[in-house]
């Protein structure tokens, strides 16, 4: 176990104003996150903290993340689209997601019901990395500004949070980010909106309680 992840579970991801408070979304799912952490570690992955959330790697290659979002906690596979998913247990973070796939959970019981399946998917994801398989990306149908694409590449956790927003909220942000003519202004707008996006908020929404 990585002590940085221990701190994450105590304090939260600290990437928005709710970090370090009882309102942090990490504190909405304490038992669920603990259980997911145990399951993933039993599969032999290395535990790290990247982009403010637990990230699990195999031979320095990112395999999955365990995350807390507003309405659920999840396991997010970086190359989930390459997994067979014969039982249909995974979902896309958003309709345009090409690589990532999620297990979404809202209770410990939901996790326990498919614990063995989760492990099987993790072992399959490890085999994908061993084989060196890569996702073949299609051109994104949305006109996303270059600066936002760059942010997605730098921060997969942010990308997953953005893709979890409703299509209307995504479109609102994309239009807002695309308006300025200068690249530095577009980048500034994106950075200022990161906390709201991580909390599942739309552009004009206010922070809301994350308590169950």
N, C-alpha and C positions, 0 to 999 in steps of 0.2 A: 504494500500500500504506500502511496506517495503522500507525504505530509502536506503537500500543497493542495491535494484533493481533500484531505481532512479539513483544512482551513476553509476551502470552498464550501463544504457542507455546513460549517459553523457560521461563516460570515456571508456567504452568497458569492456571486460572481463579481460584485463590486463594479459593474459596468454601467449602472444607472443610479439615479438618486435613491432607489429603494434598497441598494446594497447595504448590508450591515444592520438592517432593520427587520422587524418581524414581518413586514410587508413584502420582503424579497421573495420572488417566486420559488427560489430554492427551498425556502421554508414551508412552502405549500405541500411539498412532496418528500419529506425527510425519510420516511420508512421505505417509500418506493425507490428513492435514489440509492439508499443503502443496499437494498436487495439487488438492484440492477448492477451496482458496483461489485457485489460479491459474485454474482453470476458471471460477469465478464472476466473477473480475475481468475475464476476457476477454469477458464478456457486458456489461460497461459499468456495473455497479452500483457504488454508493459503499460503501466499507468503513468500518464503525464497530465499536466495542466496546460492546455493551449487555448488561446482565444477566450480565456476566462471560464473554461468548463473542462471537465474530465475528458481526456482524449486517450484512446487506447491504440497502441501501435504494435506492429510485428516487424522486427528487424528494421526499425526506424521508419516504417511506412504506416501512414495513418489508416486505420481500419474502421474505427467507429468512435462516436462520442456518446456520452450519457449527458442529457441536458434536461433542464427544467424550463418549460415555457408557461405561458399564462394559463392555458386550459388543460395542459397535460404535461407529463414527463415522458421522455422517450430515449430509445436507442436509435441513433442515426448512423447508417452505414454509408461511408463515403462512396463506395462503388456498388450500392445496393441494387442498381438496375442490372448488374451482371449476375446476381443471385437467382436461382431458379424460382424461389418462392412458390413451390408447388402447392402449399396450403393457403396461399393468398392472405398471408398475415400482415404484409407490409403495405404502406401507403406512400404516395408522393408527398413531399412537404408542400408543394404547390403544383398547379396544373402544368407548368412549363419545366418542372424539374426533370433533368435528364440523367443524373447520376445518383443522387442521394435517395435513399428509401428509409422509412421510419417504422419502428414499432411504437405505437402510442399507448400510454397507460394512464389510468385515473385512479387505480387502487392497487394495493399489494396483491389482492386476490386475482386480478387480471394477469399479473405477472406470473404468479404461482401456477396458474392454469396452463401456461404454455412454456414453463421454464425449460423443459428439455428441448422444445422446438427452438427457443432462443439460442441455446447452446449449439444446436446443429447449424443454425444460420451463421453463427459466429465462426464455427469451424470451417464452413464453406467459404466465408469471407477471407479467412486465413489462406485457404487454398488458392483463392483468386490472386492474392498477393504473391504467393509462392510461384504461381504460373506467370506472373508479370502481366496480367491482363489489364487492358485500359478501356475506358468508356469512349465510344466514338460519338462526339458531340455533333448535333445538328445545329444549324443557324437558329438562334433564338428568334421566335416570332415577334417578340416585343422589341420595340426600339428603345433599348436600354443605353443610357449614356456610358461612355467609355470609363468614366471615373467610378461609376457604380459597379461595372464589370470588374474593375481592378480591385475594388473593395471586396467583392465576392471571392476573388482568388486569394486575397490576403487573409480573409477571415471567414472560414466555412460556417462557423457558428452564427455569424451575422447573416450569412446567405440563407441558412436554414430558417432563421427567424423571419427574414423578409419573405421567403417563399411560403411561410405559414400564414401570412396575412391574407385577408380576403382579397379577391381580385380588384375590388374597388379601391381598397387602401393601397395596394401595390401601385395601381395606376396613378393615384393621387401623388404618391411619392415620386414616381418616375417623371411625371409632368413637372413637379416642383424642382426636381434635380436638373431637369433638362433645360429649364428656362434661361439661366445665365449664359452669356456668350463666353465668358472667361472660364477656363478650366479650374483655376484656383477657387473661384466662387462656387462652382458646382461641387468641388471637393469639400469646401467648407460647409455647404448645406448638408451634404451627406453625413459628415462627422457630427454635426449638431443634432441630427435626427437619430443617430445610432441608439441612444437610450430608449427613445419612444418605440423604435422598431423592435428592440430586444424585449420590450414589455408587451408586444402585440398591439400597440396603439396605432391609430391612424394619425395622419398629419395634424389634425385639429382636435384630437382627443386629449383628455387630461388623464393623469395617472390615476389608476383605480386600485382598490384593494384586491389582493390576490388570495385572501383567505377562503377556505372551502366553505 
